[in-house]
Amino acid sequence: MQRGETEGLKARAECQEQEQKQEDGNFLKQLASALRQMLFLVQRLINIVILKSSQTDYGRIHIDGILTIMNSGRFSIGAGTKINSSKYKNIIGGDTRTAFIIHKNAVLRIGENVRISNSTFQCTKSIIIGDHVMIGGSCKIWDTDFHSLDPQVRAAAPNEGYRSCDIVIESNVFIGGFSIILKGVTIGRNSVVAAGSVVTRNIPANEVWGGNPAKFLRKL
Ligand SMILES: CC(C)(COP(=O)(O)OP(=O)(O)OC[C@H]1O[C@@H](n2cnc3c(N)ncnc32)[C@H](O)[C@@H]1OP(=O)(O)O)[C@@H](O)C(=O)NCCC(=O)NCCS
């Protein structure tokens, strides 16, 4: 065989090998995309079961990951709301799944077009959230102290005798990741809570607050 012919055969073999690698790559991409879609469908099915069995009143909403809902009161989620409860959509707070716990006779109402990521809501009385509110990764919104401040009550009945007070988060509020909103707080329209804050007092509308305990930082 001539030297030219050998080189030709070698070049063709390399070319075929490249084509094969390309085909394998495309196949793997398609497979990964199909598996992602399947996973999303399975999660969607699980979330529908969770929403229906917990008697949540909800509009057209989008959920990534799987929710936790324990509803013994009234719970509603407005249309257009997006909830992340997974590591994959927003890595911030990804170790925490989104959870809604609503006690007997309590009301948790989430407005329309709200964004929530990997956050926990404990509602023993009332938590009302307006429209277009953004709640960053791993926030905690608790309208209760969970336990009594009286040591004797705490010792006798650890989960009784605690105080609870309504929380209101008005429309267009932005709560930075890893913040805690405590009982009795109202956050006024458009205001911003800085990342990692602990909010213990009311925040007026159109202001930025931050820190532990959260203090006024500036006007918007
Ligand atoms: C609140 C925030 C928007 C302010 O940003 P900014 O307007 O650029 O503010 P600056 O960085 O100029 O800081 C202004 C003041 O606020 C203070 N501040 C900012 N962030 C703070 C925080 N998280 N806690 C406490 N104080 C804070 C600054 O120290 C500064 O104080 P000073 O004037 O005494 O020096 C920003 O710090 C923040 O927390 N973003 C949220 C990010 C987030 O969590 N996204 C969601 C992820 S899922």
The ligand as an SDF file (V2000), in Angstrom:
LIG
                    3D

 48 50  0  0  0  0  0  0  0  0999 V2000
  -29.6970   45.2570   51.4550 C   0  0  0  0  0  0  0  0  0  0  0  0
  -28.8350   45.3570   50.2220 C   0  0  0  0  0  0  0  0  0  0  0  0
  -29.7160   45.2860   48.9720 C   0  0  0  0  0  0  0  0  0  0  0  0
  -28.1380   46.7050   50.3270 C   0  0  0  0  0  0  0  0  0  0  0  0
  -27.3300   46.8740   49.2070 O   0  0  0  0  0  0  0  0  0  0  0  0
  -26.7130   48.3510   48.9010 P   0  0  0  0  0  0  0  0  0  0  0  0
  -27.8020   49.3290   48.6920 O   0  0  0  0  0  0  0  0  0  0  0  0
  -25.7160   48.1700   47.8040 O   0  0  0  0  0  0  0  0  0  0  0  0
  -26.0520   48.7450   50.2790 O   0  0  0  0  0  0  0  0  0  0  0  0
  -24.5290   48.9120   50.6720 P   0  0  0  0  0  0  0  0  0  0  0  0
  -23.7580   47.6540   50.4420 O   0  0  0  0  0  0  0  0  0  0  0  0
  -24.0480   50.1960   50.0500 O   0  0  0  0  0  0  0  0  0  0  0  0
  -24.6670   49.1200   52.2400 O   0  0  0  0  0  0  0  0  0  0  0  0
  -25.3960   50.1980   52.7910 C   0  0  0  0  0  0  0  0  0  0  0  0
  -25.3470   50.0560   54.3030 C   0  0  0  0  0  0  0  0  0  0  0  0
  -26.1140   48.8960   54.6480 O   0  0  0  0  0  0  0  0  0  0  0  0
  -25.3200   47.9830   55.3990 C   0  0  0  0  0  0  0  0  0  0  0  0
  -25.6920   46.6220   55.0120 N   0  0  0  0  0  0  0  0  0  0  0  0
  -25.7330   46.1000   53.7790 C   0  0  0  0  0  0  0  0  0  0  0  0
  -26.1160   44.8190   53.8130 N   0  0  0  0  0  0  0  0  0  0  0  0
  -26.3250   44.5280   55.1050 C   0  0  0  0  0  0  0  0  0  0  0  0
  -26.7100   43.3560   55.7810 C   0  0  0  0  0  0  0  0  0  0  0  0
  -26.9820   42.2230   55.1230 N   0  0  0  0  0  0  0  0  0  0  0  0
  -26.8480   43.4030   57.1140 N   0  0  0  0  0  0  0  0  0  0  0  0
  -26.5750   44.5370   57.7880 C   0  0  0  0  0  0  0  0  0  0  0  0
  -26.1940   45.6930   57.2060 N   0  0  0  0  0  0  0  0  0  0  0  0
  -26.0660   45.6820   55.8780 C   0  0  0  0  0  0  0  0  0  0  0  0
  -23.8870   48.2970   54.9970 C   0  0  0  0  0  0  0  0  0  0  0  0
  -22.9820   47.8790   55.9890 O   0  0  0  0  0  0  0  0  0  0  0  0
  -23.9430   49.7990   54.8410 C   0  0  0  0  0  0  0  0  0  0  0  0
  -23.8870   50.3980   56.0950 O   0  0  0  0  0  0  0  0  0  0  0  0
  -23.0380   51.7760   56.3280 P   0  0  0  0  0  0  0  0  0  0  0  0
  -23.7040   52.7900   55.4500 O   0  0  0  0  0  0  0  0  0  0  0  0
  -23.1760   52.0300   57.7820 O   0  0  0  0  0  0  0  0  0  0  0  0
  -21.6510   51.4690   55.8790 O   0  0  0  0  0  0  0  0  0  0  0  0
  -27.7850   44.1900   50.1560 C   0  0  0  0  0  0  0  0  0  0  0  0
  -26.7490   44.4070   51.1260 O   0  0  0  0  0  0  0  0  0  0  0  0
  -28.4220   42.8370   50.4170 C   0  0  0  0  0  0  0  0  0  0  0  0
  -28.5050   42.3550   51.5550 O   0  0  0  0  0  0  0  0  0  0  0  0
  -28.9180   42.1930   49.3330 N   0  0  0  0  0  0  0  0  0  0  0  0
  -29.7290   40.9890   49.4430 C   0  0  0  0  0  0  0  0  0  0  0  0
  -29.0620   39.8310   48.6920 C   0  0  0  0  0  0  0  0  0  0  0  0
  -29.8920   38.5890   48.8290 C   0  0  0  0  0  0  0  0  0  0  0  0
  -30.0030   38.0350   49.9080 O   0  0  0  0  0  0  0  0  0  0  0  0
  -30.5030   38.1430   47.7230 N   0  0  0  0  0  0  0  0  0  0  0  0
  -31.3860   36.9880   47.6900 C   0  0  0  0  0  0  0  0  0  0  0  0
  -30.6170   35.7160   47.6130 C   0  0  0  0  0  0  0  0  0  0  0  0
  -31.6460   34.3350   47.4470 S   0  0  0  0  0  0  0  0  0  0  0  0
  1  2  1  0
  2  3  1  0
  2  4  1  0
  2 36  1  0
  4  5  1  0
  5  6  1  0
  6  7  2  0
  6  8  1  0
  6  9  1  0
  9 10  1  0
 10 11  2  0
 10 12  1  0
 10 13  1  0
 13 14  1  0
 14 15  1  0
 15 16  1  0
 15 30  1  0
 16 17  1  0
 17 18  1  0
 17 28  1  0
 18 19  1  0
 18 27  1  0
 19 20  2  0
 20 21  1  0
 21 22  1  0
 21 27  2  0
 22 23  1  0
 22 24  2  0
 24 25  1  0
 25 26  2  0
 26 27  1  0
 28 29  1  0
 28 30  1  0
 30 31  1  0
 31 32  1  0
 32 33  2  0
 32 34  1  0
 32 35  1  0
 36 37  1  0
 36 38  1  0
 38 39  2  0
 38 40  1  0
 40 41  1  0
 41 42  1  0
 42 43  1  0
 43 44  2  0
 43 45  1  0
 45 46  1  0
 46 47  1  0
 47 48  1  0
M  END
$$$$
